[in-house]
Amino acid sequence: MSESFQPSARFHRVTTRRRHLRALQCPLEPELLVAEFAGELPPEVAVAVREHIAVCETCGARSKALRTPYQVLASLGNEPVSHVPDLRDSVRARLGRGRALRRVRRIASTMGRGGVLSALSVIAAVVLVGFLIFGIFSASAQNLAPSSNQFNGVPAAAAHGLLLAETDKLATVTASDGSQWQVAEVIAVNEQNGSVVHSLPSSHGLLHPSHPDQLPLAIGVAPDGHTIYEVTAPNAQHQQALIAFDASSGNIRFVSRLALPGKSALPEGEYGDALAIAPGSSLIYVGLYLPQPAAGNARVLVFNAGDGSLASTLAPGFQTTNIPEPPPPGSLPVSVFPKSIPHLNAAGMDVTLGANGNLMISPDGQWLFDEELLSQNGTFQYGVVRRFSTQTGGTAQELAISGDFHISQLAITSAQAKQPQLYLFKSSPDAIVYVLDPSEKGPTQTGIIALGGPAAPPDIVFSGSVTLAPADGTYLFATQAVSAENGAIGGHDLWLLDTQGMTIEAHLLDNDAADGALANPEKNYTAAPFLLRDGEVLLAPDSLDGTIVPWLSLSDGHPIIALLGVVQG
């Protein structure tokens, strides 16, 4: 990323030509007081001024009043100020029109003494320019232009198509009832030349920066590529909305509040944090975070994609006893000897949601999958993948896998994949990807890919995140960025996995790793994949063996925070 211009803040010191005093005349002139604490008086004069200030209430108070703004300005020193677009031009234009100077002269003309006029003119000009700069800086920080790519002449990622990516900028969307919601900017980027074609959604106001608690909790693209959906962060009233907007024009299609039937908001402690979209793009499933997922409360809100109306709720059960487990390594096939399946009795264990509450929908649209964590005495012991009906919400089957899954992720292949697969990624230590069957017979384990990653003693707890990006049912990208609580152990990894042969095809570490990845489908094969690293998008060889080049970086320095998908534009 090219360095942005960072002008140094400057200020002029108030000086005095007077190098001696015949006699102190009270009250002392402001320029003399400023020169004293600025250290610009001869020693004998400075001593006389300080002695007078110490015993004179009027001059002492005036010196204190002048010292405060001077110290504020002096504290700026030469600290760099981040460049804000058009800041310098705005300052020059305003000063060029002479408004600031005329304002200072009008104020100064009301004062009678020449010394006061001289000193206060300079002080007022400095303070006024300071407030002007900070005022413009503040206003500009709250008004951001639509994103654009600072890179030109980047290689083509594919022959056609648009990359959809989320930035950290927000747009304010006003619903028909007058309520306002914060929606993340989504950019559509031409795969041929890297230019930003659209900044979405359309809004009458300018974009503005976000705080972490303002960004949407879930965002997704319809399988047909026509609509983008966002689940907003809770506002001050604990209200959220599902917002749909056109992926081409950015026009808002609907704004629907998240609430149970007959209610105006979700129950306390619950919030929407996941999205799954039906393969035919007719229904949207919003997953709810539940403090007690085994209590049988509504886990999913189902909305009609046409008008955003609430169609139903789903409340799958959780069976804590007799949960199937994968067969031990080297055992006989489950399909031949189904009675050999081991089972887990999880009675008495604590149940919480895993995989960040994510929902995955089967390629045929009949089933939803999520993950629950089982813990005992504060120690995570199992991850349970659950399959339940998109029609009734009834739980069909569960699969319990032993291990600490508190950092984990779910992903599923698209409907176009030749062989549908469901993936469960457990992070380090001993990172593993479990390959599962998502059909009406699953979830059952069909393979394991051991990734390794940083090892740690049993009492070390990791924190961080992992991501999964399926390609075509044959290859899978996986990333992790985790570290131990003491900071001594950590791993930043990017893997390319063969989910048919259950092998690692490539593994990049540390500075060569990524924070996320996105397979780039083109017809029936995978074009160059995208990597997300430090807020920028890079283009990688499909094998990860070769040169990885910068491809997309926002001109204003704001980061890209998620890769959403590739659609035909």
VEXFI-361464 format. One line per 5 residues: number of its first residue (from 1); their letters; for each residue x negated, y negated, z negated of C-alpha. Coordinates in pm, 1 decimal. Each point is the difference from the previous one (the first is absolute). Layout:
<kevexs>
NUM> A> X Y Z; ...
</kevexs>
This chain:
<kevexs>
1> MSESF> 0.0 0.0 0.0; -136.2 -337.1 89.6; -59.0 -238.0 -284.7; 261.7 -266.9 -46.8; -109.3 -361.0 -34.9
6> QPSAR> -33.8 -94.9 -366.9; -57.0 -372.5 -46.3; -167.2 -110.1 -320.0; 206.5 -224.8 -224.3; -165.9 -341.3 -43.7
11> FHRVT> 58.3 -298.4 -224.0; -163.3 -340.6 -31.3; -133.0 -114.6 -333.4; 102.0 -342.4 -127.1; -317.1 -205.2 -34.2
16> TRRRH> -79.5 -348.3 -128.4; -263.5 -248.9 104.4; -14.2 -145.9 -352.5; -319.1 116.5 -170.9; 18.9 -215.8 -315.7
21> LRALQ> 257.8 -173.6 -214.3; -36.5 -347.4 -137.8; 291.9 68.8 -232.5; 274.5 252.8 -15.7; 335.4 -153.0 81.9
26> CPLEP> 288.4 193.2 -142.2; 185.2 168.1 158.4; -280.2 157.2 199.8; 45.9 21.6 374.1; 113.6 341.5 130.0
31> ELLVA> -299.6 25.3 234.5; -229.5 -38.7 -299.7; 181.5 273.1 -192.8; -16.8 237.5 296.8; -367.3 -74.8 57.0
36> EFAGE> -72.7 81.4 -364.1; 134.6 355.1 -5.7; -130.1 51.5 355.8; -351.7 -62.0 -134.1; -71.6 -291.0 234.6
41> LPPEV> -79.7 -274.6 -252.0; -345.2 -93.3 -128.5; -61.7 161.2 -341.0; 28.9 -324.4 -203.5; 323.7 -97.1 175.4
46> AVAVR> 146.1 347.8 -40.4; -74.4 -6.6 -374.8; 170.1 -337.2 -39.4; 308.6 118.8 189.6; 26.3 322.5 -203.1
51> EHIAV> -33.8 -192.5 -327.7; 277.5 -235.7 105.1; 229.5 284.4 109.6; -48.8 168.9 -335.1; 141.1 -293.0 -196.0
56> CETCG> 247.3 -154.4 250.0; 341.9 171.3 22.0; 89.4 -167.7 329.7; -321.4 80.5 184.5; -26.4 343.5 -161.9
61> ARSKA> 346.9 95.6 120.8; -67.8 -140.4 347.1; -328.8 192.1 26.0; 175.5 322.7 -98.5; 274.1 -59.4 257.7
66> LRTPY> -253.4 -60.8 278.8; -220.6 292.1 -101.3; 269.4 266.0 56.0; 60.5 -54.5 374.4; -372.3 -51.4 55.9
71> QVLAS> -79.4 337.1 -159.7; 269.3 170.0 204.4; -153.9 -132.7 319.6; -354.5 71.5 -117.0; 94.3 357.8 -87.6
76> LGNEP> 71.7 62.4 367.2; -370.7 -26.3 69.0; -90.7 173.8 322.7; 235.8 295.7 -44.6; 119.0 113.6 344.8
81> VSHVP> 365.6 -38.2 84.7; 153.6 266.2 221.7; 92.1 -132.9 339.7; 367.3 -59.6 54.6; 113.1 -35.9 362.8
86> DLRDS> 41.8 -364.0 103.2; -111.9 -132.1 -341.7; -280.0 -217.6 133.2; 210.4 -131.9 286.4; 282.3 -87.2 -239.1
91> VRARL> -233.2 -186.0 -234.5; -161.7 -190.4 285.0; 336.1 -94.4 148.8; 136.3 -131.2 -326.7; -311.4 -194.4 -86.8
96> GRGRA> -25.9 -128.5 356.9; 341.0 -157.9 -30.9; -131.3 -191.9 -299.6; 280.8 95.8 -236.4; -227.0 98.7 -283.0
101> LRRVR> -216.5 -311.2 33.4; 297.1 -235.7 14.1; 147.7 163.3 -310.2; -325.3 -53.0 -189.7; -18.9 -364.4 110.6
106> RIAST> 357.1 -69.0 -107.8; -70.5 139.4 -344.7; -330.7 -184.1 -28.8; 146.5 -331.7 112.4; 218.2 -11.9 -308.9
111> MGRGG> -305.2 -4.5 -227.9; -173.6 -322.9 -75.3; -360.8 73.1 -75.8; -250.8 76.5 275.1; -177.6 269.8 -203.3
116> VLSAL> 323.0 182.4 -68.8; 97.9 -22.7 365.2; -333.9 139.6 112.8; -9.9 290.6 -242.5; 363.3 100.9 18.7
121> SVIAA> 2.8 -24.9 379.2; -272.3 261.4 22.4; 150.1 218.0 -273.6; 347.4 -20.1 148.5; -130.3 81.6 346.9
126> VVLVG> -189.0 304.9 -125.4; 291.0 126.3 -209.1; 247.9 -66.1 278.6; -207.0 186.3 256.2; -41.1 284.1 -249.0
131> FLIFG> 374.4 27.5 -55.6; 59.8 -33.9 372.4; -235.7 286.6 78.3; 139.5 221.4 -274.0; 354.9 -91.2 96.3
136> IFSAS> -60.0 93.3 360.9; -184.7 314.3 -106.6; 294.3 103.4 -218.9; 253.5 -72.1 270.6; -203.2 181.8 264.3
141> AQNLA> -47.5 299.4 -229.6; 377.4 31.4 -18.3; 49.1 -30.7 376.1; -177.9 254.0 215.6; 7.9 38.1 375.0
146> PSSNQ> 97.2 331.3 165.6; -295.2 235.7 18.7; -233.4 28.4 296.7; -307.4 210.1 76.2; -336.1 -173.4 -27.5
151> FNGVP> -161.2 263.9 224.3; -3.6 -35.5 378.0; -109.7 252.9 257.0; 61.4 304.4 -221.1; 11.4 342.3 168.8
156> AAAAH> 340.1 140.8 91.1; 141.7 230.0 -267.2; 240.5 154.5 252.7; 136.5 -67.2 345.9; 319.9 -144.4 -143.9
161> GLLLA> 191.0 -37.2 -325.5; 12.3 -223.1 -306.4; -160.5 50.8 -339.3; 224.8 -111.6 -287.4; -182.3 -113.2 -313.0
166> ETDKL> 95.5 -171.1 -326.3; -179.0 -311.9 -126.0; 1.8 -159.3 -344.6; 203.4 -300.2 121.9; 364.8 -44.5 -88.2
171> ATVTA> 299.7 -143.3 180.2; 314.9 -110.9 -179.8; 314.9 162.3 137.3; 340.9 -143.3 -84.8; 293.2 243.2 -9.1
176> SDGSQ> 355.8 -84.8 103.0; 95.1 -50.6 -365.7; -276.4 -261.0 -43.9; -235.4 223.5 -196.7; -367.6 -21.5 93.2
181> WQVAE> -247.2 286.1 23.7; -375.7 25.0 54.7; -95.5 212.2 300.0; -353.3 93.1 105.0; -122.6 -112.3 340.0
186> VIAVN> -34.0 282.7 252.6; -213.8 -62.5 306.6; 30.5 180.0 333.8; -340.4 27.5 168.8; -55.3 82.5 366.6
191> EQNGS> -205.5 319.4 17.7; -163.1 -104.0 326.6; -161.6 -324.5 -116.1; 60.2 -37.3 -376.2; 210.6 -315.7 32.5
196> VVHSL> 282.8 -58.3 -248.6; 319.6 5.5 205.9; 255.0 -49.4 -278.2; 5.8 -123.1 -359.3; 308.1 149.9 -165.9
201> PSSHG> 257.3 -60.0 -137.0; 124.3 -321.6 157.0; 50.3 -271.5 -259.7; 86.8 -368.5 2.5; -272.1 -72.7 -255.5
206> LLHPS> -375.9 45.2 13.3; -173.6 298.1 -153.9; -151.3 -25.4 -346.0; -252.7 201.2 -202.5; 113.2 279.0 -227.2
211> HPDQL> -63.4 116.7 -351.3; -39.6 377.5 -41.2; 338.0 24.8 -173.4; 173.9 -166.3 297.0; -102.1 245.5 270.7
216> PLAIG> 259.1 256.4 112.3; -6.4 331.3 -182.6; 68.5 197.4 316.3; -13.3 -74.0 371.7; 67.8 220.7 301.0
221> VAPDG> 64.4 6.3 373.6; 293.7 181.9 154.6; -100.9 302.3 211.1; 137.6 -172.0 309.8; -228.5 -298.1 -71.3
226> HTIYE> 282.8 -253.7 20.1; 41.9 -98.0 -366.0; -220.5 -70.4 -299.6; 131.1 51.7 -353.3; -132.8 -146.8 -324.3
231> VTAPN> 98.3 61.8 -361.5; -69.8 -327.2 -177.0; -168.4 -31.2 -336.4; 238.8 -64.0 -293.3; 76.6 -368.3 -49.8
236> AQHQQ> 42.0 -180.1 -334.0; 350.3 148.3 -33.9; -129.8 354.6 61.7; 172.6 6.6 338.3; -136.5 153.1 317.2
241> ALIAF> 110.2 19.4 359.6; -44.8 221.5 301.8; -74.4 -232.7 291.8; 5.3 104.7 365.0; -135.9 -209.9 285.6
246> DASSG> -57.3 52.3 370.3; -348.9 123.2 88.0; -12.0 -217.8 312.6; 187.7 -321.8 -74.8; -31.0 -0.6 -378.1
251> NIRFV> 370.7 -77.5 -36.2; 150.2 112.2 -329.3; 244.8 285.3 51.0; 125.6 30.9 -355.8; -82.5 -67.8 -364.7
256> SRLAL> 143.3 255.6 -244.7; -39.0 -15.3 -375.7; -119.8 312.9 -176.3; 267.4 108.9 -245.8; 198.9 302.9 -101.3
261> PGKSA> 360.9 11.3 121.1; 208.0 -259.1 -183.9; -306.5 -169.7 -152.7; -182.8 -322.2 85.0; -348.7 128.1 -79.1
266> LPEGE> -189.9 313.0 -90.9; -9.3 122.4 -362.0; -273.7 -140.3 -218.2; -328.7 180.0 52.1; 92.6 120.0 350.3
271> YGDAL> -108.1 -155.8 327.9; -32.2 88.5 366.9; -354.4 91.5 102.9; 21.2 239.5 296.0; 147.4 27.5 349.4
276> AIAPG> 83.2 286.1 234.1; 173.1 -52.0 333.2; 205.1 266.8 175.1; -153.3 132.0 324.9; 293.1 -143.8 196.0
281> SSLIY> -41.7 -336.5 -178.2; 363.7 13.9 -114.2; -53.3 16.1 -377.0; -250.9 -155.0 -240.2; -86.9 171.8 -327.1
286> VGLYL> -127.2 -224.9 -279.9; -172.7 188.3 -279.6; 46.7 -123.5 -355.8; -258.4 12.2 -272.8; 158.2 179.9 -296.6
291> PQPAA> -155.4 -3.3 -346.8; 156.0 343.6 -55.7; 24.3 175.3 337.2; 127.8 323.7 -153.9; 306.6 -170.2 -152.1
296> GNARV> 209.9 36.1 316.4; 43.7 -371.1 79.4; 27.9 -128.3 356.0; -343.0 36.8 159.7; 79.5 -128.4 350.7
301> LVFNA> 221.5 -271.6 147.1; 115.9 77.9 353.8; 72.7 -295.4 232.9; 150.1 -14.0 347.0; -259.0 -136.0 241.2
306> GDGSL> 260.2 -183.4 205.1; 134.5 -245.0 -257.6; -192.9 75.8 -319.7; 305.1 126.9 -185.8; -51.0 248.7 -283.4
311> ASTLA> 104.8 341.4 127.7; -67.7 220.8 -302.8; -235.0 81.9 -283.7; -200.1 318.6 -54.4; -71.1 144.2 -345.2
316> PGFQT> -204.5 319.1 39.8; -47.4 220.6 -301.1; -333.6 114.2 -138.2; -37.9 360.0 -106.7; -253.9 17.3 -281.3
321> TNIPE> 5.9 378.4 -28.8; -83.3 269.4 252.1; -180.8 -238.3 240.1; -180.2 190.5 279.2; -378.8 -34.3 20.8
326> PPPPG> -235.5 77.4 288.6; -125.3 358.0 0.0; -349.4 50.8 -140.4; -284.5 -13.8 254.9; -45.0 329.8 181.3
331> SLPVS> 345.4 131.5 -93.1; 244.6 160.2 239.6; 207.9 -224.1 231.6; 310.9 -140.4 -161.7; 205.4 69.4 311.9
336> VFPKS> -69.1 372.8 -42.1; 18.4 22.0 -376.8; 224.2 -286.3 -122.6; 28.4 152.1 -348.0; -374.0 -53.5 -49.4
341> IPHLN> 47.2 -376.4 -28.5; -109.5 -126.7 -345.3; 234.5 -239.1 -181.4; -51.0 -278.9 -251.4; 206.7 -67.7 -308.7
346> AAGMD> -30.3 -378.3 -47.9; 240.9 -25.9 -293.4; -125.5 -256.1 -250.6; -228.3 -176.0 246.4; 34.2 -369.9 76.3
351> VTLGA> 119.0 -81.4 352.0; -96.3 -317.0 189.4; 4.3 -97.4 365.6; -319.2 53.6 200.0; -143.9 -117.8 332.5
356> NGNLM> 107.1 -358.3 -79.5; 362.5 112.5 25.0; -33.4 64.3 373.8; 270.9 170.4 203.0; -69.6 212.5 307.7
361> ISPDG> 271.8 107.6 241.3; -16.6 322.5 200.0; -31.9 -28.5 379.2; 356.2 132.0 40.3; 136.2 -257.2 -247.7
366> QWLFD> 159.0 263.4 -222.3; -230.3 -16.2 -302.8; -180.0 -248.7 -221.0; -317.0 77.9 -194.6; -147.6 -166.9 -307.0
371> EELLS> -246.8 88.3 -274.6; 35.8 26.8 -376.1; -285.1 20.2 -249.9; 8.5 237.2 -295.4; -203.5 -92.7 -305.8
376> QNGTF> -36.9 122.6 -354.9; -157.4 -189.0 -288.8; -100.9 -274.7 241.3; -184.9 235.3 237.0; 121.3 46.0 356.5
381> QYGVV> 24.1 368.2 84.4; 212.2 45.6 313.4; 128.7 -174.4 308.5; 342.5 117.5 115.7; 117.8 -58.2 357.0
386> RRFST> 380.7 -3.2 23.3; 222.5 45.1 307.9; 357.9 -130.0 -15.5; 281.8 -54.5 245.4; 48.8 -332.9 179.9
391> QTGGT> 374.3 76.0 9.9; 84.1 107.5 -353.2; -315.0 -72.4 -198.4; -4.1 357.0 -125.7; -342.2 143.5 -81.7
396> AQELA> -84.6 294.2 223.4; -346.7 100.6 -117.4; -304.1 -109.8 -199.4; -367.4 93.0 6.0; -229.9 -48.0 -302.4
401> ISGDF> -374.6 -32.6 61.6; -243.2 2.0 -290.6; -223.3 -304.4 -48.7; -15.1 -368.2 -86.6; 207.2 -175.4 269.1
406> HISQL> 31.5 -342.5 -162.6; -181.3 -144.3 306.8; 170.3 170.1 292.2; 184.4 -63.4 323.1; 252.6 168.4 228.0
411> AITSA> 16.5 -17.3 379.4; 181.3 186.0 275.9; -49.0 38.3 372.8; 229.9 -182.1 239.0; 287.5 158.8 186.6
416> QAKQP> -223.4 19.8 310.3; -250.8 231.8 -166.4; -16.3 347.3 148.5; -24.5 159.9 -342.6; 154.0 -201.9 -286.9
421> QLYLF> -211.4 -16.4 -314.4; 35.7 -161.1 -342.2; -315.8 -114.7 -178.8; -73.1 -54.5 -368.1; -329.9 -175.1 -76.0
426> KSSPD> -148.5 29.5 -347.9; -289.5 -239.0 -65.5; -334.2 53.6 -170.4; -137.1 160.6 -195.4; 27.6 303.8 227.8
431> AIVYV> 201.6 -173.7 270.4; 226.3 238.2 193.4; 255.8 -24.6 278.8; 276.8 259.9 -20.7; 170.1 84.8 329.1
436> LDPSE> 365.6 94.4 -51.5; 287.3 130.4 208.4; 280.1 -265.9 9.5; 264.5 227.3 154.3; 307.9 142.8 -174.4
441> KGPTQ> -233.6 270.9 -133.6; -228.3 -250.1 -172.8; -170.9 -156.8 -160.2; -241.2 289.9 10.0; -375.7 -24.7 18.1
446> TGIIA> -149.1 94.5 337.7; -353.8 -124.8 -49.5; -252.4 -187.4 -215.4; -277.5 -236.9 104.0; -249.2 -60.4 -281.2
451> LGGPA> -152.0 -346.7 41.4; -239.1 -10.1 -293.0; -61.9 -365.0 -83.8; -157.3 -119.0 -325.9; 3.7 252.1 -281.7
456> APPDI> 45.7 -93.0 -364.7; 20.0 162.5 -343.7; 348.2 113.7 -106.0; 54.3 -296.4 -233.5; -66.1 -263.9 269.9
461> VFSGS> 311.6 -163.9 148.8; -3.6 -157.7 344.1; 202.6 -294.2 126.7; 51.9 -129.6 353.0; 192.9 94.1 310.7
466> VTLAP> 13.6 245.6 288.1; 161.7 -12.7 344.1; 96.4 249.6 269.2; 49.4 -58.3 372.5; 121.7 299.9 204.7
471> ADGTY> -91.2 8.1 367.7; 181.1 266.5 201.7; 37.2 300.0 -227.8; -358.7 101.9 65.4; -205.7 -281.2 -150.1
476> LFATQ> 38.7 -207.0 -314.5; -183.7 -307.5 -132.0; -42.7 -26.6 -377.6; -156.1 -280.1 -205.1; -68.7 -50.0 -366.7
481> AVSAE> -135.7 -284.5 -211.2; -28.0 118.2 -359.6; -222.7 -59.9 -299.2; -34.3 128.3 -353.1; 113.9 -215.7 -289.9
486> NGAIG> -358.8 -63.1 -106.2; -92.8 -108.2 354.4; -293.7 241.7 12.0; 160.4 240.4 250.3; 200.1 -83.6 309.5
491> GHDLW> 73.0 90.7 355.8; 90.7 -193.4 314.5; 62.9 257.6 272.6; 150.9 45.7 344.1; 67.5 347.2 137.4
496> LLDTQ> 120.0 135.4 333.1; 159.0 339.9 -60.2; 102.6 286.1 227.1; 328.5 121.0 -149.9; 16.5 307.2 223.0
501> GMTIE> -345.7 132.7 -76.3; 8.9 -151.0 -356.3; -341.4 -158.8 45.4; -169.8 -338.2 -41.6; -89.9 -143.2 340.2
506> AHLLD> -167.1 -320.3 -125.4; -71.1 -169.7 -333.3; -109.9 -363.0 -40.9; -111.2 -143.7 -334.7; -14.5 -332.8 -180.5
511> NDAAD> -59.3 -291.9 239.1; 88.6 219.9 298.1; 327.1 111.0 -156.2; 336.6 -175.5 27.4; 290.9 -116.0 -213.4
516> GALAN> 250.9 147.1 242.0; 31.4 151.4 345.3; 257.7 31.5 273.9; 7.8 252.4 280.0; 58.0 -164.9 335.7
521> PEKNY> 232.9 216.9 208.5; 0.8 -44.8 374.0; 214.4 245.5 196.8; -95.2 348.5 -119.2; -343.7 -74.4 -138.8
526> TAAPF> -159.6 -226.9 -254.0; -174.1 -315.1 118.4; -258.4 -186.2 -207.8; 124.8 -12.3 -361.7; 16.0 -314.8 -209.6
531> LLRDG> -180.7 -39.2 -331.5; 83.6 -256.4 -267.5; -305.6 -123.2 -188.4; -28.2 -309.1 -222.5; 305.2 -165.6 154.4
536> EVLLA> -114.4 50.9 360.3; 94.9 257.5 264.2; -272.7 196.7 173.1; 11.8 225.1 303.4; -155.6 343.2 -44.1
541> PDSLD> -79.1 293.7 228.0; 264.1 269.9 -35.6; -267.4 232.5 -141.4; -137.0 -270.7 -237.7; -336.8 85.8 155.2
546> GTIVP> -129.0 -315.1 165.6; 17.1 -375.7 -23.4; 281.8 -155.2 -201.0; 67.0 -355.7 119.0; 192.1 -292.9 -153.1
551> WLSLS> 326.7 -46.8 187.2; 237.1 -224.1 -198.6; -75.9 -266.6 -260.8; 236.1 -286.0 -80.5; -129.3 -343.5 99.1
556> DGHPI> 96.1 -161.6 -331.1; -180.6 260.3 -211.0; 313.5 160.6 -143.8; -18.5 379.7 -26.4; 193.4 268.5 179.5
561> IALLG> 130.3 227.8 -274.1; 169.4 288.2 182.3; 12.3 172.6 338.8; 364.2 79.1 74.0; 13.7 169.7 337.2
566> VVQG> -40.5 -17.6 374.0; 297.4 -73.4 224.8; 39.9 -45.7 371.3; 24.6 -368.8 87.3
</kevexs>
